[in-house]
């Protein structure tokens, strides 16, 4: 996603958003569009029909829109095609730098479930061995941040590797056939590479940096439909609490929805963190460090302040 394209889309969204107001809210919300990837709390929420039940009495429908990664999800959110969704830590950085029309509305700590894989027989044994190697990951995704933080830990720079920008579905065969030497990704793809493609974990993300995932909303939607945004977050929190205490059921549910084998989803579910909450000062500080890292490397065009796009309304 090019910055100029994102800027163009954001300007369109801003123009459309100008008509959103309390007067618009009084006309009645008919549908909430949720952007999701085939992992985590949103999949469980959808499967259990939590949001559908919550909004049924007011005849507000829930539309689920699937994405393969965070960057296109936030692009759609900025244009107003998606109202709320979940992504990793890096897509919001690129989005904010491109003036996207989005807000952080909730956060979740990632303790495991993403990192860098290499083939089991690879000569790559340490982070330093990545020098000169082809590393596959989705540009602008949380895996992008993991790669950069990992290189920094070993005293390497971004130019020391050859980045190969691939979506997770495209990276699966590339990793299997040796087109890339290492693969940075998140669950369930991380578990697929580990369990089904004989991958070896070189780095777990939590070993190199604090990482978070986020729930974001279109700015106009969140500020116009404050009550409904809170209720969506409450519904996701309900699903998250259930998931924390029912990991075997989570694995089975995700396997049924995604087609990813139960063995793989069990690995992913057992190491996932599901609980969500407000975007705290600590989370903002961690996320600001990610933004500063990308700006320092010239990967985003300007310095940004993460706090500027944190939702101002109380989330409880």
N, C-alpha and C positions, 0 to 999 in steps of 0.2 A: 504494500500500500504506500503510494507516494505521498509526500507531505502536501504537494499542491492539490492532489486529488482530494485528500482528506479536508483541506482547507475549503475547497470548493463545495464539498458536500456539507461541511459544517455551516457555511454561509447560507446555503439553502435551508438547512434545518433552523437556523436562527431566524430567518425571514418567516418561515412557517410558524415558528414558535412565538412570533410577535402577536399572533392572534389568540394565543393561549392565555387565559385569565380566569379569575374567579367566575366571571360571567360564563366562560366556556364550561367550567365545572358544573354550573347549575343546569346545563343542558343534559347532563347525565353521561356518565362513563359507561360504555357498552362492552368494552373488551380490553383486557390487559395482555400485552404481547411479551412473552418471556423468551429470551435468547439463552440457549443452553448448549453444553457439550455433553457427550455421552459419559459423564462421570459425576460422582459426588451428589451433593444434597439436592440439586435441582432434578436429577433423574428420579430420586426417591420421592420427592414432592409430587412430581408428575404422576408417578406410578400409583401413589396412594390417593391421588385426587384431592389433596389437602386444600389447594387454592380454589379449585372448582367448588368444593363444599363451602368454603368460607364466603364466597361471593355469590352463591346461587340465589340467596334470598333477594338480592338486589338486581338479579338478572344481568350480572356482569360476567361475560365469558372469559375464558383463559385460552390464549392461543400460544402453542409451543413451537418455536422456530429453532431448528438445529444448526449448529456451526461446528466446523472442524477445529477451530482455534479462536483465541480471543481477539486478534486484530480485526477480522471481518465482522465479528459480533459488535464491537464498539463502533465500527464504521456505520453499520446499520442503525445502531442506537443513536448516533449523532444526527442522522438524517431523520429520525423519528419513526423508523420502520420497526424498531424494538423499543419497548418501554423500560425493561429491567433485565439484567442478566449477570452472570458470574464469569470472571476471568482471573488470570494470575496477576502477578505484580507488575509486569512490564507493559502490557497493552495500554493501561491507563496513562503511562508516562508518555508514550508516543502520541496517544490521543490528545492529552492536554497540550502537548507541544504544538499540535496542529489545530488548537482552538476548538476541539470537539465539544459538542453541546451535552456534556455528561457530568455526573456527580457521583462521588463515592457515597453509598448509603449504608454499607455494613462491611465488616471485615472478618477474616478467619485466619488463624495462624496455621501455616503448613509446617508440620514437624518431620514429615517424611513423604515418600511417594514421588520424588522427582530427583533427577541427577544425570550423570553421564555414564553411558554404557560403552564397552568395547567388546569385540569378539573374545570368547573365552581363551583362545590360543594367541591372542594379540601380544606383540612385544611391548605394547604400551602398559607399563606397570605403575607409573607415577604421573602426576599432573605434568611434570616437566617433559615427559615423553610425548605430550601432545604437540610439541613444537614441530612445525612443518607438516602437520597432519590435517586431513580433511575432516572437519567436525560438522555434522549435520544437525540442524535445529530450525525451528520456525522463527523467521525474523520478526522482532517486536513482541515475542512471546516471553513467558516466564523462563523458558529454557535459555533464551538469549541472555538474560541476566545471570543465570547459573553459569553459563560459559564464561562470561566476563569476570565474575567474582572468583571463579575457579582459577582462571589464568592469573589474576592479581595475586592470589594466594601463593602461587609458585614463582612470582616475580616475572611472569611472562606478560606480553602485551598482545592486543588483539591481532596485530599484524603478524604475530608468530604462528598463527594457524590459518588455514584456508577455510573460511566459513562456507558451508553449503546450505543454502536456504531451502528447506523442504517442509511441507506440512507433514504431520504425523503419518497419515496414510501413505504418502509418497516415500517417507523415510523408512518405513517397514521393509520394503523390498531392497532399498538402497543399502540398508544395514546388512540384510541377509546375503546380498551378492557381493559385498565388499566395495561398493562404490564410495562409501564413506568409511573412515577409520574409527570414528567415534560418533555417538548419537546422544544428544541432550534432549530429554523429553520428560513428560509427566505421566502418571498413571491414568488409564490402564495400559498405555503404550509402553511405559517403563517396565511394567510387569510382563507384558508380551515379549519384549526384547530379552528380558531376563529368563523367562521360563520357556518360551516357545522358540527363541532364536539363539539359544545358548550364549546369551550375553553375560558379561561379567561387569559388576558395578565398579567403576573406577572411582566415582565420587557420589556421595549422597549430598543433596543440596544443603541440608542442615549442617553439614560439616564445614561449609565455607561461608555461609551468610544466613541471617534471619530472612525468612521468606513468608509472604502472606498471599492469600487469595482475597478477592474483593467482589462485592455485589455493587454494581453501578446501575444508575438509572438515567434516562434522558432527563436533562435539567428541567425542561418545561413540564414534563409529566410529573416529576417528583414535587416540584413547587406548586403545581396546580392541584394535584391529587395527593395531598399530604396524608390524609387518613388512609387512603388505599395503599400508598407506598408503605406506610407503617404496617398495615395488615399483611401485605405480601411478605415483609421481613419477619413478622411474627409467625406466619405460616412456614417459612423456610426454617425458622428457629425450631419449630415443632418437629419438623422432619429431621433436623440435625440432631436434636436430643434423642429421638428414637434411634437414629443410625448409630450414635455413640454406644448404645446399649444393646444393639442387635446386629452385630457385624456379620454373622453367618447369614442372616436374612438379607442384609444389604448385598452381600456377594451374590446370593441367589437371584435377587431382584435385578441387579445390574447385569448379570449374565443373561437373564431372560430378555431384558430390554435391548441390550447391545449386541448379543450374539458372541461376545467374548467368552471363552471357556470359563467354567466355574473355578477351575484351579487358579487361573490368572486373576479373576476378580476376587478370589479369596485373599490372595497376596495383597492386592491393592486395598481391599476393605480393611484388612487387619492392621495396616500401617497408616491409614488415613486419619486426618483430624477433621471432624465435621462441624463442631460447634461454631456458631457465628455470633457476632456482637457489634457494638458501635465501633467506629473508626477512632480509636483512642489516640492520645498524644504520642504514646510509644509507637503505635503502628504508623502514624504520620512521620515520625522521625526515621523509622526504618525505610519507609517508602521514599522519603526525601533523599536518603542516601543512594537509593537506586537511581533516582532522577539525576542526581549530581554525577553519578558514575557515567551515565549515558551522555550527559552534556560534556563532561570532561573529555570523552572520547570522540566528540563531534558527531555522535549518532542521533542526537536531537538538535534542532537548530537554535534553541534558545534556553536560557535558564528558566525553570518553572518553580513555583511554590505549590507543593501538593496540597497544603492547607486551603488554598483558594478554591478548590473544587470539592471539599468535603461538605456534605449536606448539613445545613444549619438547623434543621428541625430535629426536635427530640425524637429518638427512635424507640422510646419505650411507651 
